[in-house]
Amino acid sequence: MSTKYIFVTGGVMSGVGKGVAAASIAKIIQSSGFDVTAIKIDPYVNVDAGTMSPTEHGEVFVLDDGMECDQDMGNYERFLNTSLSSANYMTTGSVYLSVINKERRMEYGGKQVEVVPRIPMEIIERINNAAKKEKAQIVITEIGGTVGEYENLLFLEAIRLLKLKQPKDVCVILVSYVPALGAGGTELKTKPTQHAVRNLNSVGIQPDIILGRASVPLDQKRKEKIQFMCGLEAGDVISAPNVESIYEVAINFEKDNISSRIFKKLALKPKKRDLKEWKAFTDKIKHPKGEVKIGIVGKYFGSGDFILTDSYISVLESVKHAAYFWNQKPVIEWLDSDVYEKNPAKLKELSSFDGIVIPGGFGNRGVEGKIKAIQYCRENKIPFFGLCLGLQLSVIEFARNVVGLKDATSREFEKNCKNAVIDVMPEQKVLLEERHYGGTMRLGAYDCQVQEGAISHKAYKDWVDGAVGPYTISERHRHRYEVNNDYRDELVKNGLVVAGINVKKDLVEIIELQGHPFFVGVQFHPEFKSRPLKPHPLFKEFVRVAVKNKK
Ligand code: GLN
């Protein structure tokens, strides 16, 4: 069969879950026995998401090949239970960059290079490359932003051109917001959606299917109204109400037969879909046998939970996957590290949690409070899991309070410090001095050898069936600083367990403590590899111990 293309665009406003909708559609298509892959397009000029602050754009997700991309790529990987590559992500900046590089190499044969059609053609070529690389029969591409914006026009033009050439191979889905007004919030308004469709029409595109995102399900009358006013066929308006868990979205879409509508548009014979395992998983979420209370200590960004949730989405999902696995309802709370710095008496509240996570981060704001929180978890035997910066701060805490190096710190926080137990790698130092910030950290997948006898060794058995002795796993990285090997012997002598190492470069990857129920720090980001049906082994073990030690 020829490659089939599904495009997901957004109407009315952003932030209504277009990424989750695209990932859920991908899941349904995958469960119908097709080979699918998913692409995310971000219309900004940044070449990738690496140089953007998480408070601006949410979490920076990292792929195996080191691509720093949008958090929606995380949804794709989680929903499809797969690993994607940089071929599945593009931005306006990256598209222009490759067209400009081609021009410099004379690849356009001396012709004038015009924005149209060159940019849309480059976009189509990239979509086809991703399909080829992933051996996909169907490619789902989400276009960031909202129709009517200047920014995504060239991506919409790519859709128009593709559909013009292969009308039976392209299905355009508009995810549109349907506001609910009135006292009870039940009066659904379709007018904004009608305007969004006109916007799409004005660039030569007619949507095939509309997903009506609303706080409540769309009633039949509203569906018919949208269908009639926007020129759709009967059955092509799908209800997308709010749900408690994002994993329910796919099940909901299928209640309105979204897959058979898509297959019809793409002239595909539908295959039997099988969402049984997915359904069982969502049922498990709804019927927990207990709850586990996990605190995440972060720096407070000043605008509340929403920003934190968006910045640490993969960490949150990983905790949830592990909690669901153990039939627990995850109760996750954000804890502001600044508070512990100013008022150490507040640290006591950590005792009311079953486990504490310190996630990744950059810069020195809030680190002293986090170090205090780590000390509290270490001394009071509260299950503790440190991720990337979380490992680095655990090493600093250990060096200060166990080894006795009172001024131990990281080069990141104090350039001229005396005891940089966390230091910058020589190659990273050069990059920093030359201000090469984009895409230059230690990024993507690296091997880690896990040492026998460690907590992690037991946990990772999930991944390395029946291995004995030290074995190798692979995890994703995104950092510039490392444990300074000059201090390693001293740390180990005092009881720090180096449970995982990068053998090639002799770098510390995992640290643990003995005589503590669970004290593990990792230099990588395990949260990028957790899947709903396959929780990450370390998160799984962390939550297991947290549940066992419940207060
Ligand atoms: N800021 C630290 C570093 O660059 C940690 C980064 C992180 O947590 N991702 O090494």
Residues whose N, C-alpha, C, O or C-beta is under 5 A from the ligand:
A	BS01	LIG	G360 G361 F362 G363 L387 C388 L389 R478 H479 R480 Y481
